[in-house]
Amino acid sequence: MSIGHTLSPCGSRLRARASSAPRRQSRAALHAAPVIRELLLVTALYVAYTGSRLLASDKFDAAAGRAADLLSFESVLDLDWERSLNGLFTEHDWLGLFGSYWYATAHYVVTLGVLVWLFTRHREVYRRARNALALATFIALGFYLAMPTAPPRMAGLTDVLSLHSDAGWWGGDASAPRAFANTTNELAAFPSMHAGWALWVALAVAAVTSSWWLRALGVGYAAMTAVVVVGTANHWVIDVVVGWAIVALAWWVVDRVTSERQRAAGSAAARLNVLHQSRDAALTDFAEPAGGRIGKPNHEVVDVFDDREQPDHQRQHTLLR
């Protein structure tokens, strides 16, 4: 056996591997592209949201006046629970520390975790949920720009995160990470997107699972977040209510628009299918006239004419055939 014949199988395998490498890279790029696109989109939305909050007015007197108006409105509805909840978080160190970590962590980690979960496991719901989150967040941004409002911790109540700032990564001011303390708009309190995003988590979980305990976990997370943001004196009760209302409205709007688009697409596909069927039927009728398909020999007619030229014994054989 020659050396060339001995090496040829190895060379074939090497060529096969070399030719399959670009295909594997192409498939990997196709799978990575949606992930990269969503990461860039979500990051851009968050940066735009956070940066735009800094455009709001920083006039404290006007913001404090709005806070006083909110508290008066809550008093009429018997919703002025801020002082009693803040007292609990202040008197019990373990509760204050728990609330501080919850406020500084869950808002980001849980929301991002649910987004990733929806993208990887429930892609059919992800786009709708992401659009609802973006819409609600930018509606809230409109309130921040138009109605800067002082939070309870700037209106006489105890700043719980400031009490426990030495135990975490947040600073003593602004209830924000130390690195971002100077870039946070402290008057962006109305509405509460901590509470709003938490309700979004509950809605997203309910949209993709029928498990009662997972749904209960989502509702419990939203309820705990509401208690924490009020108890740490970062938001008024009405901030929570309005934040929930904005998210619920955004979810309903996006769900309605998406459903209408799907119905319209289904109707268009059905009409197109009917047109294709009509076209195919017309082509079939044109290609198959009453006498048979074009080009198909009519043996019966040929046999009849041929009988006139054949002897009797051949004519009988033809008719029997």
Phi, psi and omega in degrees: 000137182280161180296322180300318179291327180292322184274345186298319177298318178298318178296323178296318179295320179297318179295323180294318178295318180297323181284332181279339181301313178298326179293318177297318178296322179294318178295319178298320179295322179295322179287326183282332185302312179297324180296313180297318180299316181291322177299315179295320181294311181296319178297316180297319179297317182292318179296318179296320179295311182294317181292324181292332178299332181288347180281348182291157179295143179251022179284110188290323184300314179295319180294322178293325177296319178294322178298319178296322178295319178297318180295321177297319179295320178296322181298323178296324182267004184058040178250010182278074184262002188300314186294317181292318179293318179296327177296319178297315182290337180275320184287328183253108184300319182297322180289320178295319179292318177300313180296325179295314179295320179298313182296320186276349186240304191300323182306323183266312186293313183292316180299313179296320179299318179292322176301314179295318179299315178296319183294322185272330187245339185221063185298333182292339180257339188303309185299319179295316180293319179297318179295322178295319179296316180295316181298314180298320182295320181282334170295316178298323178300323177300321177293319180299320182286324185271331187224068175302130186226135180286137176283166180302326181293345176255010181231028173112345179269166185280132176279100186293320180296327177293324178298327185247024183295334180284352182257359182218193182262002178269156182271179179280351180237148170073000181051038183230162174307146185305322183293339184246013184299325183273356181244019182250135177273105184288347181264009177269068185256335184245116000271178180269112175275346167300311179291320181296313179296326178295320175295323177301319177301314180297319179293320180295317179296316180295333183284340187243356182217149174256005180292123184293326184285327175292318177296320178295324178296319178296316179294319178298322178297316179296319181293317180296320178298320178298316179296319183294314185293331177279316183295329178276001178068030176265342180212154172278161178299320181294333175299318180295313182300314181291322176300316176297317182297320180296315180294317179299318178296315180298318179298317181296316181297311181296319179297319180293313181296317180296317179297319179296320178295320179294320177295319178296318179295321178295319178294318178297319179295322179294317178296321179295323178295320178296318178298318179295319179295319179295319178296316180296321179294320179295319178295323178294317179297323180291321183278343181234083175291176185302328183281354182123179181292151176294132178092352179275124182292137179266091186297326182296317180293317181297319181296321180297315180292323180292333181298332183288343181254357185257154173295169185297318184291329176286326179297318179297319179297323179293317181293324177294326179294000000 
